[in-house]
């Protein structure tokens, strides 16, 4: 009987750990995409800024 509870506890632990790691991986992918989007926006801003400075606007 004790081994059943131990097995269930280990199973619950590993399932929780797997879910946590999955959520961290998903968060990392979202943050990486956000950084890429911000980097692209900054490059567009810098390119536009160079154009307006060149034309004295």
mmCIF file of the N, C-alpha and C atoms, coordinates in Angstrom:
data_MODEL
# 
_entry.id   MODEL 
# 
loop_
_atom_site.group_PDB 
_atom_site.id 
_atom_site.type_symbol 
_atom_site.label_atom_id 
_atom_site.label_alt_id 
_atom_site.label_comp_id 
_atom_site.label_asym_id 
_atom_site.label_entity_id 
_atom_site.label_seq_id 
_atom_site.pdbx_PDB_ins_code 
_atom_site.Cartn_x 
_atom_site.Cartn_y 
_atom_site.Cartn_z 
_atom_site.occupancy 
_atom_site.B_iso_or_equiv 
_atom_site.pdbx_formal_charge 
_atom_site.auth_seq_id 
_atom_site.auth_comp_id 
_atom_site.auth_asym_id 
_atom_site.auth_atom_id 
_atom_site.pdbx_PDB_model_num 
ATOM 1   N N  . UNK A 1 1  ? 0.827  -1.201 0.000   1.00 0.00 ? 1  UNK A N  1 
ATOM 2   C CA . UNK A 1 1  ? 0.000  0.000  0.000   1.00 0.00 ? 1  UNK A CA 1 
ATOM 3   C C  . UNK A 1 1  ? 0.868  1.261  0.000   1.00 0.00 ? 1  UNK A C  1 
ATOM 4   N N  . UNK A 1 2  ? 1.938  1.254  0.776   1.00 0.00 ? 2  UNK A N  1 
ATOM 5   C CA . UNK A 1 2  ? 2.822  2.419  0.854   1.00 0.00 ? 2  UNK A CA 1 
ATOM 6   C C  . UNK A 1 2  ? 3.471  2.695  -0.496  1.00 0.00 ? 2  UNK A C  1 
ATOM 7   N N  . UNK A 1 3  ? 3.823  1.635  -1.207  1.00 0.00 ? 3  UNK A N  1 
ATOM 8   C CA . UNK A 1 3  ? 4.468  1.807  -2.506  1.00 0.00 ? 3  UNK A CA 1 
ATOM 9   C C  . UNK A 1 3  ? 3.519  2.464  -3.517  1.00 0.00 ? 3  UNK A C  1 
ATOM 10  N N  . UNK A 1 4  ? 2.240  2.226  -3.392  1.00 0.00 ? 4  UNK A N  1 
ATOM 11  C CA . UNK A 1 4  ? 1.268  2.856  -4.283  1.00 0.00 ? 4  UNK A CA 1 
ATOM 12  C C  . UNK A 1 4  ? 1.283  4.372  -4.093  1.00 0.00 ? 4  UNK A C  1 
ATOM 13  N N  . UNK A 1 5  ? 1.289  4.807  -2.844  1.00 0.00 ? 5  UNK A N  1 
ATOM 14  C CA . UNK A 1 5  ? 1.325  6.240  -2.579  1.00 0.00 ? 5  UNK A CA 1 
ATOM 15  C C  . UNK A 1 5  ? 2.642  6.857  -3.045  1.00 0.00 ? 5  UNK A C  1 
ATOM 16  N N  . UNK A 1 6  ? 3.727  6.127  -2.843  1.00 0.00 ? 6  UNK A N  1 
ATOM 17  C CA . UNK A 1 6  ? 5.024  6.614  -3.291  1.00 0.00 ? 6  UNK A CA 1 
ATOM 18  C C  . UNK A 1 6  ? 5.042  6.750  -4.812  1.00 0.00 ? 6  UNK A C  1 
ATOM 19  N N  . UNK A 1 7  ? 4.515  5.738  -5.500  1.00 0.00 ? 7  UNK A N  1 
ATOM 20  C CA . UNK A 1 7  ? 4.433  5.794  -6.953  1.00 0.00 ? 7  UNK A CA 1 
ATOM 21  C C  . UNK A 1 7  ? 3.575  6.977  -7.409  1.00 0.00 ? 7  UNK A C  1 
ATOM 22  N N  . UNK A 1 8  ? 2.437  7.176  -6.765  1.00 0.00 ? 8  UNK A N  1 
ATOM 23  C CA . UNK A 1 8  ? 1.560  8.290  -7.129  1.00 0.00 ? 8  UNK A CA 1 
ATOM 24  C C  . UNK A 1 8  ? 2.238  9.639  -6.855  1.00 0.00 ? 8  UNK A C  1 
ATOM 25  N N  . UNK A 1 9  ? 2.959  9.727  -5.762  1.00 0.00 ? 9  UNK A N  1 
ATOM 26  C CA . UNK A 1 9  ? 3.663  10.976 -5.443  1.00 0.00 ? 9  UNK A CA 1 
ATOM 27  C C  . UNK A 1 9  ? 4.739  11.267 -6.479  1.00 0.00 ? 9  UNK A C  1 
ATOM 28  N N  . UNK A 1 10 ? 5.520  10.241 -6.842  1.00 0.00 ? 10 UNK A N  1 
ATOM 29  C CA . UNK A 1 10 ? 6.551  10.442 -7.863  1.00 0.00 ? 10 UNK A CA 1 
ATOM 30  C C  . UNK A 1 10 ? 5.922  10.800 -9.210  1.00 0.00 ? 10 UNK A C  1 
ATOM 31  N N  . UNK A 1 11 ? 4.842  10.151 -9.550  1.00 0.00 ? 11 UNK A N  1 
ATOM 32  C CA . UNK A 1 11 ? 4.163  10.449 -10.818 1.00 0.00 ? 11 UNK A CA 1 
ATOM 33  C C  . UNK A 1 11 ? 3.659  11.886 -10.824 1.00 0.00 ? 11 UNK A C  1 
ATOM 34  N N  . UNK A 1 12 ? 3.041  12.313 -9.740  1.00 0.00 ? 12 UNK A N  1 
ATOM 35  C CA . UNK A 1 12 ? 2.541  13.683 -9.654  1.00 0.00 ? 12 UNK A CA 1 
ATOM 36  C C  . UNK A 1 12 ? 3.701  14.673 -9.751  1.00 0.00 ? 12 UNK A C  1 
ATOM 37  N N  . UNK A 1 13 ? 4.796  14.375 -9.070  1.00 0.00 ? 13 UNK A N  1 
ATOM 38  C CA . UNK A 1 13 ? 5.964  15.265 -9.125  1.00 0.00 ? 13 UNK A CA 1 
ATOM 39  C C  . UNK A 1 13 ? 6.474  15.406 -10.547 1.00 0.00 ? 13 UNK A C  1 
ATOM 40  N N  . UNK A 1 14 ? 6.667  14.295 -11.250 1.00 0.00 ? 14 UNK A N  1 
ATOM 41  C CA . UNK A 1 14 ? 7.210  14.352 -12.603 1.00 0.00 ? 14 UNK A CA 1 
ATOM 42  C C  . UNK A 1 14 ? 6.237  15.026 -13.572 1.00 0.00 ? 14 UNK A C  1 
ATOM 43  N N  . UNK A 1 15 ? 4.952  14.828 -13.378 1.00 0.00 ? 15 UNK A N  1 
ATOM 44  C CA . UNK A 1 15 ? 3.982  15.508 -14.234 1.00 0.00 ? 15 UNK A CA 1 
ATOM 45  C C  . UNK A 1 15 ? 4.009  17.022 -13.991 1.00 0.00 ? 15 UNK A C  1 
ATOM 46  N N  . UNK A 1 16 ? 4.089  17.414 -12.729 1.00 0.00 ? 16 UNK A N  1 
ATOM 47  C CA . UNK A 1 16 ? 4.186  18.849 -12.426 1.00 0.00 ? 16 UNK A CA 1 
ATOM 48  C C  . UNK A 1 16 ? 5.477  19.443 -12.974 1.00 0.00 ? 16 UNK A C  1 
ATOM 49  N N  . UNK A 1 17 ? 6.574  18.720 -12.834 1.00 0.00 ? 17 UNK A N  1 
ATOM 50  C CA . UNK A 1 17 ? 7.851  19.201 -13.361 1.00 0.00 ? 17 UNK A CA 1 
ATOM 51  C C  . UNK A 1 17 ? 7.802  19.334 -14.885 1.00 0.00 ? 17 UNK A C  1 
ATOM 52  N N  . UNK A 1 18 ? 7.232  18.351 -15.556 1.00 0.00 ? 18 UNK A N  1 
ATOM 53  C CA . UNK A 1 18 ? 7.107  18.406 -17.013 1.00 0.00 ? 18 UNK A CA 1 
ATOM 54  C C  . UNK A 1 18 ? 6.238  19.591 -17.441 1.00 0.00 ? 18 UNK A C  1 
ATOM 55  N N  . UNK A 1 19 ? 5.141  19.824 -16.730 1.00 0.00 ? 19 UNK A N  1 
ATOM 56  C CA . UNK A 1 19 ? 4.278  20.967 -17.053 1.00 0.00 ? 19 UNK A CA 1 
ATOM 57  C C  . UNK A 1 19 ? 4.983  22.286 -16.836 1.00 0.00 ? 19 UNK A C  1 
ATOM 58  N N  . UNK A 1 20 ? 5.734  22.379 -15.757 1.00 0.00 ? 20 UNK A N  1 
ATOM 59  C CA . UNK A 1 20 ? 6.490  23.602 -15.476 1.00 0.00 ? 20 UNK A CA 1 
ATOM 60  C C  . UNK A 1 20 ? 7.538  23.856 -16.552 1.00 0.00 ? 20 UNK A C  1 
ATOM 61  N N  . UNK A 1 21 ? 8.279  22.819 -16.926 1.00 0.00 ? 21 UNK A N  1 
ATOM 62  C CA . UNK A 1 21 ? 9.304  22.979 -17.966 1.00 0.00 ? 21 UNK A CA 1 
ATOM 63  C C  . UNK A 1 21 ? 8.672  23.344 -19.304 1.00 0.00 ? 21 UNK A C  1 
ATOM 64  N N  . UNK A 1 22 ? 7.521  22.760 -19.612 1.00 0.00 ? 22 UNK A N  1 
ATOM 65  C CA . UNK A 1 22 ? 6.825  23.094 -20.853 1.00 0.00 ? 22 UNK A CA 1 
ATOM 66  C C  . UNK A 1 22 ? 6.410  24.568 -20.841 1.00 0.00 ? 22 UNK A C  1 
ATOM 67  N N  . UNK A 1 23 ? 5.898  25.047 -19.714 1.00 0.00 ? 23 UNK A N  1 
ATOM 68  C CA . UNK A 1 23 ? 5.468  26.443 -19.646 1.00 0.00 ? 23 UNK A CA 1 
ATOM 69  C C  . UNK A 1 23 ? 6.669  27.395 -19.737 1.00 0.00 ? 23 UNK A C  1 
ATOM 70  N N  . UNK A 1 24 ? 7.800  27.011 -19.162 1.00 0.00 ? 24 UNK A N  1 
ATOM 71  C CA . UNK A 1 24 ? 9.005  27.846 -19.263 1.00 0.00 ? 24 UNK A CA 1 
ATOM 72  C C  . UNK A 1 24 ? 9.508  27.901 -20.701 1.00 0.00 ? 24 UNK A C  1 
ATOM 73  N N  . UNK A 1 25 ? 9.448  26.781 -21.407 1.00 0.00 ? 25 UNK A N  1 
ATOM 74  C CA . UNK A 1 25 ? 9.863  26.758 -22.811 1.00 0.00 ? 25 UNK A CA 1 
ATOM 75  C C  . UNK A 1 25 ? 8.947  27.633 -23.663 1.00 0.00 ? 25 UNK A C  1 
ATOM 76  N N  . UNK A 1 26 ? 7.646  27.575 -23.401 1.00 0.00 ? 26 UNK A N  1 
ATOM 77  C CA . UNK A 1 26 ? 6.696  28.405 -24.146 1.00 0.00 ? 26 UNK A CA 1 
ATOM 78  C C  . UNK A 1 26 ? 6.948  29.881 -23.856 1.00 0.00 ? 26 UNK A C  1 
ATOM 79  N N  . UNK A 1 27 ? 7.212  30.222 -22.605 1.00 0.00 ? 27 UNK A N  1 
ATOM 80  C CA . UNK A 1 27 ? 7.500  31.608 -22.241 1.00 0.00 ? 27 UNK A CA 1 
ATOM 81  C C  . UNK A 1 27 ? 8.780  32.091 -22.924 1.00 0.00 ? 27 UNK A C  1 
ATOM 82  N N  . UNK A 1 28 ? 9.791  31.229 -22.971 1.00 0.00 ? 28 UNK A N  1 
ATOM 83  C CA . UNK A 1 28 ? 11.057 31.594 -23.614 1.00 0.00 ? 28 UNK A CA 1 
ATOM 84  C C  . UNK A 1 28 ? 10.841 31.857 -25.104 1.00 0.00 ? 28 UNK A C  1 
ATOM 85  N N  . UNK A 1 29 ? 10.027 31.030 -25.755 1.00 0.00 ? 29 UNK A N  1 
ATOM 86  C CA . UNK A 1 29 ? 9.747  31.254 -27.181 1.00 0.00 ? 29 UNK A CA 1 
ATOM 87  C C  . UNK A 1 29 ? 9.023  32.578 -27.399 1.00 0.00 ? 29 UNK A C  1 
ATOM 88  N N  . UNK A 1 30 ? 8.047  32.892 -26.534 1.00 0.00 ? 30 UNK A N  1 
ATOM 89  C CA . UNK A 1 30 ? 7.331  34.174 -26.664 1.00 0.00 ? 30 UNK A CA 1 
ATOM 90  C C  . UNK A 1 30 ? 8.266  35.352 -26.440 1.00 0.00 ? 30 UNK A C  1 
ATOM 91  N N  . UNK A 1 31 ? 9.127  35.255 -25.450 1.00 0.00 ? 31 UNK A N  1 
ATOM 92  C CA . UNK A 1 31 ? 10.061 36.354 -25.181 1.00 0.00 ? 31 UNK A CA 1 
ATOM 93  C C  . UNK A 1 31 ? 11.066 36.513 -26.305 1.00 0.00 ? 31 UNK A C  1 
ATOM 94  N N  . UNK A 1 32 ? 11.541 35.407 -26.875 1.00 0.00 ? 32 UNK A N  1 
ATOM 95  C CA . UNK A 1 32 ? 12.474 35.491 -28.001 1.00 0.00 ? 32 UNK A CA 1 
ATOM 96  C C  . UNK A 1 32 ? 11.809 36.175 -29.193 1.00 0.00 ? 32 UNK A C  1 
ATOM 97  N N  . UNK A 1 33 ? 10.540 35.859 -29.447 1.00 0.00 ? 33 UNK A N  1 
ATOM 98  C CA . UNK A 1 33 ? 9.818  36.506 -30.543 1.00 0.00 ? 33 UNK A CA 1 
ATOM 99  C C  . UNK A 1 33 ? 9.626  37.990 -30.262 1.00 0.00 ? 33 UNK A C  1 
ATOM 100 N N  . UNK A 1 34 ? 9.331  38.327 -29.019 1.00 0.00 ? 34 UNK A N  1 
ATOM 101 C CA . UNK A 1 34 ? 9.148  39.732 -28.662 1.00 0.00 ? 34 UNK A CA 1 
ATOM 102 C C  . UNK A 1 34 ? 10.453 40.515 -28.831 1.00 0.00 ? 34 UNK A C  1 
ATOM 103 N N  . UNK A 1 35 ? 11.571 39.913 -28.446 1.00 0.00 ? 35 UNK A N  1 
ATOM 104 C CA . UNK A 1 35 ? 12.870 40.571 -28.625 1.00 0.00 ? 35 UNK A CA 1 
ATOM 105 C C  . UNK A 1 35 ? 13.155 40.769 -30.113 1.00 0.00 ? 35 UNK A C  1 
ATOM 106 N N  . UNK A 1 36 ? 12.844 39.771 -30.925 1.00 0.00 ? 36 UNK A N  1 
ATOM 107 C CA . UNK A 1 36 ? 13.047 39.897 -32.372 1.00 0.00 ? 36 UNK A CA 1 
ATOM 108 C C  . UNK A 1 36 ? 12.164 41.005 -32.946 1.00 0.00 ? 36 UNK A C  1 
ATOM 109 N N  . UNK A 1 37 ? 10.914 41.084 -32.498 1.00 0.00 ? 37 UNK A N  1 
ATOM 110 C CA . UNK A 1 37 ? 10.013 42.140 -32.967 1.00 0.00 ? 37 UNK A CA 1 
ATOM 111 C C  . UNK A 1 37 ? 10.520 43.525 -32.557 1.00 0.00 ? 37 UNK A C  1 
ATOM 112 N N  . UNK A 1 38 ? 10.982 43.642 -31.318 1.00 0.00 ? 38 UNK A N  1 
ATOM 113 C CA . UNK A 1 38 ? 11.508 44.930 -30.849 1.00 0.00 ? 38 UNK A CA 1 
ATOM 114 C C  . UNK A 1 38 ? 12.775 45.323 -31.594 1.00 0.00 ? 38 UNK A C  1 
ATOM 115 N N  . UNK A 1 39 ? 13.616 44.349 -31.878 1.00 0.00 ? 39 UNK A N  1 
ATOM 116 C CA . UNK A 1 39 ? 14.835 44.627 -32.634 1.00 0.00 ? 39 UNK A CA 1 
ATOM 117 C C  . UNK A 1 39 ? 14.502 45.123 -34.043 1.00 0.00 ? 39 UNK A C  1 
ATOM 118 N N  . UNK A 1 40 ? 13.536 44.493 -34.682 1.00 0.00 ? 40 UNK A N  1 
ATOM 119 C CA . UNK A 1 40 ? 13.122 44.922 -36.024 1.00 0.00 ? 40 UNK A CA 1 
ATOM 120 C C  . UNK A 1 40 ? 12.513 46.323 -35.971 1.00 0.00 ? 40 UNK A C  1 
ATOM 121 N N  . UNK A 1 41 ? 11.715 46.601 -34.946 1.00 0.00 ? 41 UNK A N  1 
ATOM 122 C CA . UNK A 1 41 ? 11.116 47.935 -34.820 1.00 0.00 ? 41 UNK A CA 1 
ATOM 123 C C  . UNK A 1 41 ? 12.204 48.988 -34.599 1.00 0.00 ? 41 UNK A C  1 
ATOM 124 N N  . UNK A 1 42 ? 13.201 48.655 -33.803 1.00 0.00 ? 42 UNK A N  1 
ATOM 125 C CA . UNK A 1 42 ? 14.289 49.599 -33.567 1.00 0.00 ? 42 UNK A CA 1 
ATOM 126 C C  . UNK A 1 42 ? 15.070 49.869 -34.845 1.00 0.00 ? 42 UNK A C  1 
ATOM 127 N N  . UNK A 1 43 ? 15.306 48.845 -35.638 1.00 0.00 ? 43 UNK A N  1 
ATOM 128 C CA . UNK A 1 43 ? 16.015 49.036 -36.909 1.00 0.00 ? 43 UNK A CA 1 
ATOM 129 C C  . UNK A 1 43 ? 15.200 49.918 -37.852 1.00 0.00 ? 43 UNK A C  1 
ATOM 130 N N  . UNK A 1 44 ? 13.879 49.709 -37.890 1.00 0.00 ? 44 UNK A N  1 
ATOM 131 C CA . UNK A 1 44 ? 13.039 50.561 -38.742 1.00 0.00 ? 44 UNK A CA 1 
ATOM 132 C C  . UNK A 1 44 ? 13.072 52.002 -38.252 1.00 0.00 ? 44 UNK A C  1 
ATOM 133 N N  . UNK A 1 45 ? 13.020 52.191 -36.950 1.00 0.00 ? 45 UNK A N  1 
ATOM 134 C CA . UNK A 1 45 ? 13.069 53.533 -36.367 1.00 0.00 ? 45 UNK A CA 1 
ATOM 135 C C  . UNK A 1 45 ? 14.388 54.206 -36.696 1.00 0.00 ? 45 UNK A C  1 
ATOM 136 N N  . UNK A 1 46 ? 15.496 53.483 -36.536 1.00 0.00 ? 46 UNK A N  1 
ATOM 137 C CA . UNK A 1 46 ? 16.803 54.064 -36.822 1.00 0.00 ? 46 UNK A CA 1 
ATOM 138 C C  . UNK A 1 46 ? 16.943 54.413 -38.299 1.00 0.00 ? 46 UNK A C  1 
ATOM 139 N N  . UNK A 1 47 ? 16.415 53.566 -39.185 1.00 0.00 ? 47 UNK A N  1 
ATOM 140 C CA . UNK A 1 47 ? 16.476 53.852 -40.619 1.00 0.00 ? 47 UNK A CA 1 
ATOM 141 C C  . UNK A 1 47 ? 15.649 55.098 -40.933 1.00 0.00 ? 47 UNK A C  1 
ATOM 142 N N  . UNK A 1 48 ? 14.486 55.221 -40.356 1.00 0.00 ? 48 UNK A N  1 
ATOM 143 C CA . UNK A 1 48 ? 13.644 56.399 -40.582 1.00 0.00 ? 48 UNK A CA 1 
ATOM 144 C C  . UNK A 1 48 ? 14.305 57.646 -40.009 1.00 0.00 ? 48 UNK A C  1 
ATOM 145 N N  . UNK A 1 49 ? 14.941 57.507 -38.857 1.00 0.00 ? 49 UNK A N  1 
ATOM 146 C CA . UNK A 1 49 ? 15.618 58.642 -38.229 1.00 0.00 ? 49 UNK A CA 1 
ATOM 147 C C  . UNK A 1 49 ? 16.760 59.140 -39.112 1.00 0.00 ? 49 UNK A C  1 
ATOM 148 N N  . UNK A 1 50 ? 17.503 58.220 -39.726 1.00 0.00 ? 50 UNK A N  1 
ATOM 149 C CA . UNK A 1 50 ? 18.589 58.616 -40.625 1.00 0.00 ? 50 UNK A CA 1 
ATOM 150 C C  . UNK A 1 50 ? 18.047 59.383 -41.826 1.00 0.00 ? 50 UNK A C  1 
ATOM 151 N N  . UNK A 1 51 ? 16.903 58.957 -42.360 1.00 0.00 ? 51 UNK A N  1 
ATOM 152 C CA . UNK A 1 51 ? 16.307 59.616 -43.527 1.00 0.00 ? 51 UNK A CA 1 
ATOM 153 C C  . UNK A 1 51 ? 15.871 61.032 -43.149 1.00 0.00 ? 51 UNK A C  1 
ATOM 154 N N  . UNK A 1 52 ? 15.211 61.191 -41.996 1.00 0.00 ? 52 UNK A N  1 
ATOM 155 C CA . UNK A 1 52 ? 14.720 62.512 -41.626 1.00 0.00 ? 52 UNK A CA 1 
ATOM 156 C C  . UNK A 1 52 ? 15.886 63.459 -41.291 1.00 0.00 ? 52 UNK A C  1 
ATOM 157 N N  . UNK A 1 53 ? 16.948 62.939 -40.713 1.00 0.00 ? 53 UNK A N  1 
ATOM 158 C CA . UNK A 1 53 ? 18.109 63.802 -40.430 1.00 0.00 ? 53 UNK A CA 1 
ATOM 159 C C  . UNK A 1 53 ? 18.802 64.222 -41.712 1.00 0.00 ? 53 UNK A C  1 
ATOM 160 N N  . UNK A 1 54 ? 18.865 63.315 -42.665 1.00 0.00 ? 54 UNK A N  1 
ATOM 161 C CA . UNK A 1 54 ? 19.526 63.608 -43.918 1.00 0.00 ? 54 UNK A CA 1 
ATOM 162 C C  . UNK A 1 54 ? 18.797 64.725 -44.671 1.00 0.00 ? 54 UNK A C  1 
ATOM 163 N N  . UNK A 1 55 ? 17.487 64.740 -44.563 1.00 0.00 ? 55 UNK A N  1 
ATOM 164 C CA . UNK A 1 55 ? 16.681 65.732 -45.282 1.00 0.00 ? 55 UNK A CA 1 
ATOM 165 C C  . UNK A 1 55 ? 16.350 66.945 -44.401 1.00 0.00 ? 55 UNK A C  1 
ATOM 166 N N  . UNK A 1 56 ? 16.868 66.971 -43.216 1.00 0.00 ? 56 UNK A N  1 
ATOM 167 C CA . UNK A 1 56 ? 16.660 68.105 -42.334 1.00 0.00 ? 56 UNK A CA 1 
ATOM 168 C C  . UNK A 1 56 ? 15.229 68.268 -41.863 1.00 0.00 ? 56 UNK A C  1 
ATOM 169 N N  . UNK A 1 57 ? 14.511 67.196 -41.726 1.00 0.00 ? 57 UNK A N  1 
ATOM 170 C CA . UNK A 1 57 ? 13.111 67.273 -41.286 1.00 0.00 ? 57 UNK A CA 1 
ATOM 171 C C  . UNK A 1 57 ? 12.985 67.141 -39.813 1.00 0.00 ? 57 UNK A C  1 
# 
